[in-house]
Amino acid sequence: MSMDIARNFGPKYLLQLYLAGAIGGSVFYLVHHAFMAASSKGQGMWTRDPSRTPGLGNSNISGSAHLGGAAVAAITWKRIRKGRFWVLN
């Protein structure tokens, strides 16, 4: 899939899309993390500690980071379908 994007839009666009997805995923992760930390205060010792959910890794990773990356992909797809895609110089 990434080779198709690079072939159609260029490797620079692919890199920008990748970085935008990483930033979008990080933002979603941090917002979700902050929300979970604020909502879990004072709920006792049986509440799951949100600070122990990693953003990166191979097991028990945060779904919010994937959701952020998917949101960036959906926005990008919509812009491509309308003929408006961005490439920074």
URGI-V508642 format. One line per field, one symbol per residue. phi: phi as a letter, one per 30 degrees, with the letter a starting at -180 (. if undefined). psi: psi as a letter, one per 20 degrees, with the letter a starting at -180 (. if undefined). burial: 1 if it has 9 or more other ideal C-beta (glycine too) atoms within 8 Angstrom, else 0. A space follows every 50 residues. Layout:
# URGI-V508642
phi=???
psi=???
burial=???
This chain:
# URGI-V508642
phi=.dddddddcjdddddddddddddddddedddddddddddcdicjdddddd dccddbkcbhddddddddddddddddddddddicbcbdd
psi=ghhgghghiqhgggghgghhhgggggggggggggghghiipjjriippoi ijoqhqaiqlrphhghgghhgggggggghghijnqqpq.
burial=00001100000011011001111111111011100110010000000001 001010000011011111101110010011000010100
